[in-house]
Amino acid sequence: MMVTNCATTRADIGMHVVRTVGRASLGALALCGALVAPLAAQQPGVRVGLTYDARAGKPGVLVLPVSGTAGDSIRAIVARDLDHGDRVTVLPPSATLGAPRAGAPLNYALAARLGAAGIVQATLRGTALEIVLHDVAQARVLERTTVTLPATPLAPAWRRAVHVASDQLEEWITGVRGIAASRIAYALAGRIWIIDSDGANATAVTGTGALSPSWHPLGEQIAYAELEATGSAIRVTDVRGGTRTIVEPRGLNISPAFTPDGTGIAYAHGEDVGTDLWLAPAGGGRGARIALGRGSDNTSPTFSPDGRRIAFTSGRAGYPDVYLADADGTNIDVLAPRGAGSGSYRASPDWSPDGRAVAFQSRIDGRFQVMTATLRDRDVQRITAEGANEDPSWAPDARHLVVSSTRSGARQLWVIDTQTGRARQLTRAAGGRLPAWSPRLGR
């Protein structure tokens, strides 16, 4: 796929899994620049991209019909991707503002009356998809992008190319690149699966006995634990094919997590008493202990984006909680104090890609819920309340989380917008757990 412009990691497995899979049981841009929301909020109507009054809320965007083979699918994918980003309001199609005739000007006045601040106009010529973005208030084109699509419409690579175009659109509109061209790995029925961010193309990538996936920072490999008769191994699979063993199946080896530079894999290892954190070279070789354990169970490592700090689950205080430490295991401190309603059992941390917060699960009134804690002031916020919600993993935009939830009755993966609480169901096969969101793909 080619784009021409004309103008991160984690593995979640709670300590409850350590005990279940323990030693005794060892025999898953504002077009053209950016809409800077704070600036626009301070100076309503000031143009920093799309021209619109920020006091009215998210900018309205019209996605025009696309003619040609698979044109309806292109429009539907782009509109859905922008909607899933939760930063713009995708307006319903208008029969009075359909696809314009070739060379005919858009009716900006009508679009304004429909509530549009921007218009997305796509034209398909063979495998070349041109996307034009219009500022309604300025009545002019702001940006053009041409994407070369694979030859087979609706194939996974074809859909991925359209997602990349959607992500570019969202970056022009909001200043934050979209997350449509990303995928989620998760454990289901003993295998690791990957699925597109919109719920399409679910594909198994491992054999049975696999759990707790973690993405390489380039998004091409997944580390995971695999249970065997003699213990559990840490392995890495390439999403295009091929698997290698990092840690042999001796004792308990679980919850792997790539370092941010992709050169190492942290994981939990236990044999007799307690479970400690270790670090092994991602290319294979002897691992080294990160001195944290002291006879307690320590699992679920997740790195800060700069690789200098690590969050993990530990029972060192006599109950599971989330701790922070330097990457070498020194300077250990609890993530956040236990306030009223913050839960008695904390586990499965995930460090946000922007480095500002850690998400985790906390048992409240007998069920797990997803929480976040800021790194600056250690402020704890509850994100979920409906059903039981576990295993949070941040999207690359550091705004959305994917969680394993029972809110629909059966356990499924759901995507939660941490700013608004909006939730959308990702999977349809019951039982998905331990999700891990990939980095952005296809830039």
N, C-alpha and C positions, 0 to 999 in steps of 0.2 A: 504494500500500500504506500502511496506517495501523497504528501500534502504540500501544496504550494500556497504561500500567503502573499497576497498582493499589497497590501498597505505597508511496609513496612513492617515489622515482623512480630509475629508473636505466636505463642502456642499456649492454649489455655487448658489446664486440667486441674480441677479442684482437689483439695486434700481428701475429699470423700472418694475420689477415684483412686488415690494412693491406697486407701484402705480396702477398696473393692478389688483393685488389681495389685494387691500387695504381695509380700513374699510368700504368704501361705497359699495364694491362689495362682502362683506362676506355673505349675505343672500343666484412633482418628483425626462597550463594552458596556454596562455601560459599554457599548460596543466601541471597539478601537481604543483600547487602553484599559480602563477599569471604572466601574461604578464604585467609588469609595464611599460606603454607606455612612460612616461617621461624618465625613466632610459634607456630604449631601444633606445629612440631617441637621448640621449646623447652619448651612446656607441653602434653604429649600429653593429648588429651581435652578441652582448653579449647575452648569453642564460640565461633568467630568467624564462623559461618555454618552450614553443615552440621555436625551433631554426629557426630564419628567420631574414632577414634584414628589420628593421623597416622602412627604407627609401622607401621601395616598397609599403608602405601603410598597409592596414588591412591584416592580415594573411589569405591565401587561405585555405579553408577546404573542403575536399571531404567527402561526406556522402555516404558510399557504399550501394548497394542494400541489403535488408533484406529478407531472404527467410522465407517461412512459411505463415500460415494464417494471414492476415492483415499486412504482412511484408511491402508491398508497402505503406500502410498507415503510418506505423511507420517511414519509411524513409522520407516520405513527411512531416510529422509533425515535425520531428527533424530538417530537412533542413529549413523548413519555420520558425520555432522558432529561429534558429540561424540567419537567414536572418533578421528577424524582430528586433533582438537585435542591428543591425547596427554596430557591433564591429568586425565582420569577413566578409570575402567574401566567400560565399558558391559557390563552383565551380559546373558547370553543370555536370551531370552524364557522365562517360566515358565508352564507350562500350569496350575499351581495358583494363580497370581496373575494372572489375565487381566483384561480390562476389567471394572471393577465395574459393577453395575447402577446406574441413575440414583439418586442420593441415598444409596447404600449406602456405609458407611465402608470405607476400605482396611484390609487385614490387615497392619498394620505389623509385628507380631510375626513373621509368615511372611516378610515382606520382609527383616527383620533376619537371619533364619536363612539366607536366600539370599545374604547378604553385601551387601545394599544399604544405603548411607547416605542415598541420596536416591531419590525416585521422580518421574518425569515422566509426567503424566497430561494427555492432549490430547483435546479434544472438538470436533468439527466440526459447526457448525450453519449450513448454507448456505455462505456465503463467510466466516463468522466462525470463526476457529480460536482457542479458548481453551486456554491451556497453564497447568497448575497444577504447582507444585513442592512436594514434601513432604519434610520432615525426618523420617526414619524413627525416630531415637532419641527425638526430641521428640514423635513421633506427631501432627504437625500440619502444616497448610499454611503455607508460608513466603512464597510469591509467586505472583501470577497475572499473565498477560499475554494480551491479546486481539489477534490479528493478522487484518486483513482481507485475504483472499486474492483475487487476480484470478479471474475467472469460469472460465477454461479450465484445468482440472487438467493438471499436468505441462508446461505451456508454460514457456518460459524465465522470464517474469516471475513466474509462480506458484511455480516452484522457488526463485527468488531471495527471495520473501517468506518461504518456509519456512526458507531459510538464515539470514535475518535473525533469525527467532525462535530458531534454534539458537544463533546468536552471543550473543543476550541470555541464553539459558540458561547458556552457558559462562561468561559474565561473572558471573552470580549464583553459580555453582558455584565458580569459581576466582579471581575477581577480575580476570581478563584476558578481554577480549572476544574471541570466537572469530573465525576467519578464513574461515568457510564462505561468507559473502557477499562474496567477493572473486574476482577473475579473474586469469588469467595470459595475457599477450600473448607471442607467440613467432613465430619465422620458420620457415616450412616451404614448400619448393618455390617459393621466390621471392616468397612473399606473407606478410603479417602476419596471424596468426590470434589469436583470443581464445578461452579455454576456461574454464569454471567451475572452482572449486577442487577439485571432486570428479570432474573429468574429463568432465562433460556439456557439451553445447551448443557444440562446437567450430565456430567461424564465421570465415570469411575476411573481413577488413575493408579490404584494399588490393588493388591490382593486382599484377602481377609486377614483379620487380626490387627488392623491398623487403626491408630487414633492420634489425636492431638497434632494436627498439621500446623506448619509454620512456613511462610513464604520467604524465599530469598529476596533481597532488596531489588533485584532486577526483574522479579516476577516470572522467572523461567524454571525455577526449581522449588520443590516443597520438601521440607524435612518432616519426618513423622516417626512415631514409635510403633513398633510391631511386636505383638506378643507371640512367643514361641514356647515350646515345652521346657527349654532350659532357662528361660528368662525373657527379657524384652530387649530388642535391638533398636538403635537409632539409624534410620536410613534416609536417603535423599533420592527423590525421583524427579527426573526431568519431565515436564509436562508434554514434551514432544517424544518421550520414550527413553527408557534406560534408567536403572536404579543402582545405587551403590550403598554399601554398608559403612557407616561412620563408627558406630559402637557395636561390638559383638553382643549377642544375647546372653550375657552373664549377669545374674541378679536383675534388679529392677532398674530400667532406664526409660524415662518418660519425659514428656513435656519439653521437647526441643524448641529452641528459638535461635534464629540466625542473629549474629551481630550485625549492626547497621552497615558495616562495610562488606559483609558477606563472607568474611574469611574464617569465621568461627561459628560454632554451634554450642550454646549453653543448654544443659539438660539436667534433670534430676536423676541421681543414681543412689541406690541403696542395696545393701546385702544382708546385714545382720540387724543392727540397731540404728534407726534413723535413716533419713534420706537427705543427701547433701547435693549441692549444685556443683557441676563440673563444666569445663570448657574444653571442647575438642576442635582441632582444625577441620574446617569444612571439606577439605580435600582428603581427609583421612589422616590417621596418626594417633599417637598417644594423647589422651586427655589429661587435664590437670584439675585438681580440686580447687574450687573457690571456697575458702574456709568460712563456712557459715553455720554448719549443722549443730555440733555439740549434742548429738543424740536425738535431736528433734527432726520432724519431717519438713523439708524445704523443697518446694516445687514451683512450677509455672514461672520461670524467669522471663522478663521482658525488658528490653533495653531502652534507655533514653535515645532520642535521635542522634545525639553526638557520640553515643557509645560509652560515655563516661560513668553513667549510673545504671543501676539495675533495680527493678521492682520484682518482688517474688512473694509467694505465700509461705508462711512459716508458723509452726506450732510451738515456737521457743518459749512463749509465755504461758503455755498450758492450754491454749486454744488457738485456732487458726486466725491469722490476721495478715494484712499486707504490709510489707516492710520495704524500705529503700536502703540501698548501700552503694558504695563505689563499686565499679566493675570488678575490682579485685577482692571484694568481700569485706572491705573495711568500712568504718563509719556507718554502722547499721542504725536505722531509726525507723520507728513505726510511721506509716504513711500519714495517718490522720488520727486524732483522738476519737474515742468512742463517745459520741454525744447521744442524747435521747433519740430513740428511733433509728439509730444508725446501724443496728444489727449486731448479733453476737458472734457471727461466723463470717469472716471475710476471706475471699479467695479469688483465683483466676484473674490477676491484674493484666491490663494492657496499657502501655504507655502511648499517648496520642502522638501522631506524626508531627505536630507542631511543638511538642515538648511541654505543653502547658498543663496537662492533666493526666491522671491515671483513672481508667475505668476498672471496676471490679464488681464481683457479686457479693451480696451480704444477706444473711438469713434474717428475715423479719417476719415475726408471727408465724414461724414454721415453714416459710417458703423463701426461696432466694429471689432477690430483686437486684437490679443493676444500679450501681451508684457511680458517681465520679467524684474525684477529689482534685482540686487545683494544686499545682506544685508551689505556687507563690504564697498562698495563705492557708493551704490545707483545708479549704472550705469543701464540705461534703454535700453533694446534691443527689437526691433520689431521682432516677430517670424513669423507672417502670413501676407499675402498681397492679396491672391486670394479669392474672395468672402467675405462674412461676417463670422467672427469667434468669438465665445463666449465661456464662461464657461470653462476655462482651468482647468485641474486636472492633477497633476503629477503622473507619474508611479513610482513604488518603486525604480527604478534605478536613479531617479532624473535627467534623461536625456530626456525622452519622455513625451509628454503631450497628453492627449485626449481632443479634443475640439468639439464643435458643430459648423458645418461649412456648408455654402451654395455653396462651390466651385464646386460641381457637378451639381448645379441647384436646387435640393431639399436639405433641411436641413438633414444632416447625421452626424454621429460621425466619426471623423478622428483622426488618431494618427500621431503626428508630432515629428520628431527627431529634438530637439532644436539645435544640433550641425551642422547638414548638411541641414536641411530644408526638408528632405525627408518626404513625406506624404503618408499614406495608408488609404483607406476607411475601417472602422470597421463595420458599420451597413448597411443594405440594405432597411430597412423600414423607410420611410421619417418621419421626425418630432422629432427625438431624441434630447433631451436637458439635460442640467444640469448633465453632467457625473461626476462620482466620481470613481477614480481608487482605487482598493483594495490594501492592503499590499500583499507581497509575500505569497503564500499559499502552503501548503504541504511539508514543509521542514522536 
